[in-house]
């Protein structure tokens, strides 16, 4: 079966939007719209002006269509890929790349230390994303962003996402600290990372009502990197940080498995997004071996080996990961989904079909069909 004849189409399990900064003035509550970011246009660079700061427009998340040698960190709004924020342009790029359906991450919240504005920006972004997806609901599927500072608010935000037709919710890799401990520069990243050194964990009973609500709603949960912060603007650290950002996703998964979250909530589904999957088999095996030896003195209450929960509850997405494809039959490594990462710098666009053919050389058509579409359709309930 060729990709051109693939009847169900290719599902990009992790793609991105880059909403224009202009959208915040339209989607924030009326009482907060005067606080929205503004665009200031210049000769060489455009600037985002927000809360007394003026920073160049960052392009690293919008490099689709450029060769690596042409990447640049900053530039003008006109340099960004239009498909990141214009749905009609997005569909044209998907057609060019052979993508049937795109799962959409990215974009919110605002980087502010203003508690009211910060919390409102989650809902505002989710509403913008739902409207973006409504342009072509069969082909565009959104993942809402939920703050994890306190559980009741997180549940309310998740229910709002469900009511707007979003297909999953993304949470930070670790619970978030209270707003008072954040600064504006950290606030946006905290929506992905949470408080990596805090005392609270997702295995704590405090979060059980959230997991129960997710199961009741049939809402899958995603964590989109966040285990390790990437210093994107520092060439000295960027490449090593990007590697460790993938492996760092093992920690929140291990906390939830060892902490019995999936034993208490067997219907809960969690995806580690953009982390790659080649390390899943090692992680599941290592967790099994250490659990067998250490489970007595740590008073583990798990009724199964950790790999049992990896196989039942944990999913992952990858871009370039031939090792992950080859290890798909090992414990913990089977629930894998291909993605393009459009329009970010790692994207396979506009060569996704060629990349897929190379990645899946020698792989059965049944397995390829599941990994490039079928499993994402199951996980995201498409």
N, C-alpha and C positions, 0 to 999 in steps of 0.2 A: 504494500500500500504506500503510495507516495504521499507527501504532505499535502500536495495540491488536491488529492482525493480524500483527505481525512474528513469524514462526514461530520464529526462533531466540532471541528475547528480547534485551533490552538488557543489555550487559555494562558495568558501571561499572569502568573501567580503573584507577581510583585512588579508593578509599574508605578509611576509617580505623576502627580500634578504639581505645578508650581504657580499657584494663583497670583495674579498681579496684585501688587500692594494697593492698587486702587480699589480692590474689592472690599476692603475692610470698612470703608466709609459707607458702603451699601448694606453690609450685613451685620455690623455691630448694632446693639440697641441704640435708639435715637439719642439717649442721654449720654452716650459714650462716643458718638461719631466724630465729635470735634477732636478726640484724642487719637484718631486713626493715623497710621503712617501716611506720608505723602511722597510722591516721586518728584525729584528735582532733576531736570534734564540738563546735561552739559555737553561739551564738545567731544571729549574723549571718553568720559564716564558719565553715567547717570547715578543718582544718589537716592537712597532711602532716608528720609528725614523723619525721625521719630523720637519723642521724649528728649529733645535737646541734643540728640546724636545725629550725625550726618555720615553715612557710610556708603561706600561704593556698592553698586549692584553686584552681587555675587553670582557668578556663572557656573560654578563647579557642578551644580545640580541640573544644568541645562545644556550639556555638551553633545547631545544626540546629533548625529550627522557630521560631526567633526572628526578628523583623524587625531590621534593622540598628540602628534607634533604641533597641532594647532590649538590645543587646549589653552585657555587662559582663565585666570581666577576672577577677574573683574572686567566689567564692560558696560554696555548700554542695554536698556530693556529690549531694544530691537535685536540684540545679539542672542536673546533667549529663544528656545524652540517654542513656536507658537502652540504646538500641541500640548504643552504643559498647562495652558490656561484657556485655550479656545477649543471647545469640543469638536467643532467641524474640522479644524486642522488636525486634531488628534485622530479622528476616524480616517482621514487621508493617510496619515503616517502608519496607522495600523494596517490599512489595506496594502500599502507599499511593503510592509514587513511581514505580511501573511498572518496577522494576529486577528483572531475572531473576537475574543473577549479580553479586556484588560481589568485587572484588580488594582485599584488606585489608592495609593498611600501618599502621605506627605503634606506639607503646607501650613499646618497650624500647630500650636497656638502662637500668639504674639510673645515676643521676648520683652516682658515688662514686669516690674515689681509691684505694679498697681493690682491689688488682689481682685477687685471688681472687674477690671478690664481683662486681666488674665483669664479668669474663670469664664467670662462672657465670650472670650475669643475661641474657646473650644466649641461652644455651641454655634457660633457664627461661622467658623470654618466648616463644621459638619453640615450646616444648612447650605453653604455655598457648594460643597462637594455633592450633596444630594441633588441640587439643581443642575450641576454639571452632568451628573449621570443620567438625569431625566431626559437629556437631549437624545440619548440612544440607550435606553435601559437594558436592552438585550446584550449590548456590547460593552457597556461601561458599568463597573460594579465598584462601589466605594467602601472604604474601611474608615469608620469614624474614629476620632481620637477622644480618649476619656482620661481625665485627671484622676490620679489615685492618691489623693491626700486624705480623704475621709470617705468611708464606704457608702453612706447614704447618698452622697452627691454623685459618686461614681455609678451607682445603680441607676439613679435618675437620668444621668447622661447616657448610659447604655440603652435605657428604654427609649429615650428620645431618638437615638440613632436607629433603633429597630423600627420606630414609627415612621421614620423618613425613608425606609427601604434600604439602608446601608447594610452590607452583607456580613460585617464583622466589626469588632472594635479592637483598637490597638491601645495597649497599656504600656507604661514604662517598664523597663526590665526589673526595677525594684520599686517598692512603695515610695511615694513622694513625701518629702518633709513639708512642714507647714510653710506657708508663703512667706512668713516673716523672716525665715532663714535664707531666702533666695535674694539674688540681685538680678537686675534686668538682663545682664549678659548671660546668666545661667538659666533663666526661666524657660526659654524655648527648648534648650537641650534637656532640661529636667523632664520634659514630657516624654522623652525617649529613654532616659537613663533612670530617672527617679533618684533616690538618695542611695548611692552605692555603698556607703559606709554606715547606714543607719541601723538601728536595732530591730526595726520591724521587718518581717518577711511575709511573703504571700502564703506561707504555710501556717501563719498565726490564725487562731480562731476568729480574730477580728474580720478577716476577709472571707470567711465561709459564706456569709449572706450574698456577697458579690458572685461567687462561683455558683451558688444555688440559683441566683437570678439569671445568670448566663445560661445555665442548663434549662431553666423554665422557658426562656425565650428562644432556645435553640440557637444561641448566638456564639459562634466561634470566637476565640480570643487570639490575638496576635501580639508578638513582641518583635519590634523592628530594630534589630541591633540594640544598642543601648547598654550592653554589658561592659563596654569600654568606650570612652569618649575619644573620637578621632580629632586630632588637631589639624583641621583641614587647611588652615592658612599658614602652617609651618612646614616647609619642605623637608626639614631635618627629621621630622617625626611622622609625616603623613603615611609613608608606605608601611612602616612597621605597625603603626596604629591601626591601619586598615586590616592587616592580617589578624591582629589580636582582637579587633572588634568582632570578628567571626567566632573565634574560639571562646570569647568571653560570654557568649550566649549560653554556654553550658551551665553556668552557675545558677541563673534563675530556674532553668529546667530541673537541675539537680535538687535545688531547694524544694521545689514543688513536689517532685517525685518522692524524695526521702521524707518530706514532711507530711505525706499521706493525702495531699490534695486530690489526686486522681483516684485514690482508694475511696475517699469520702464522696467524690462526685464522678462516678465512672463515665457519665455522658459528656463531661467537659472535654473540649478539643482545644489544643494550643498549638499554634504554629510559630516557629522561629524563622523569621523572614529576613532574607538577604544574608543569612549567616553562612551559606553553603551547607552541605550535608555530608561531605566525605568524612567528617570527624564523628558523625552520629554513631557509627558502628563501634569505634574505639570507646566513645563515652559510655555507651550502653554496656559493653563488655567490662570496662573498668569498674563501672558502678556495681555490676553484678558481683565481681570478684571481691571488691572491698566490702560490700554489704554482707556477703556470706561470712567473712571473717570478723567484721566489726559490729555486726548487728546486735549481738548479745549485750555487750557492755554499754552501747549507746541506747539500748532499750527501744530498738526499732519495732514498730507495730505493723510494718508492711506484711501483707499476706502473700505477696508474690515478689519475685526478683524485679529489680528496677527495669530490666529490659521488657518485661511484660507491659509496663505502663508506657514505655517508649513506643512499643508496637501498637498499643491501643489508643493512646491519647495524644501523642506528639507527632507533629508534622514539620516539614521544613522546606524552604525554597532555596534554589541555587541559580547561578547564572552560568559560569564556566566551571564545571565540576565533574570531569570524566571519572575521577576516583569515586565520587558519590554514586554515580550511575552504576559503576561496576560492583559496588558493595551493597546494592539494593536488596540482595537476598539475605543479608546478615541480620541478626537480631537488632532491633532499634533503627534500622536503616531503610525501611521500606516505604514510609509515608513521605515521599519526596515529590516536589513539584518544580517544574522549570519556570524561569522568569527571564525577562529581558532587561529589567532595571531602567527602562526608558523613563525620562531622558537624561539620566545621570551619566557620569563619566565612565562607568563600567558597562554601559549598555551594549547589547549586541545589535541594536538598530543601526543601519537598515539591512543587516545581514543575518537576521535571526534564523531563517530557514536553512541557510548554509551551516550555521553554527549547530543547529539541531542535528543535521545530517551527520556532522562530524562527531558530536557528542554521543550519538546513539548508534554508531557503527557496530554491527554485530549483535544489537539488542533486538529481542523479539518485537514484532509489531504490537502485540498485546501490551507488553510493558511500556513501550514507547508511547502508545496511545494514552495509557493511564498517566504517565509522568508529564506529558505535554498538554494535558487537558482534563482527562477523566477524574484524576484525584482532586484537582483544584475545584472542579464542578461539585464534587462531593463535599469537600471541606467548606467552601463558601456558599453552599446550598443554591447553586445557580440553576 
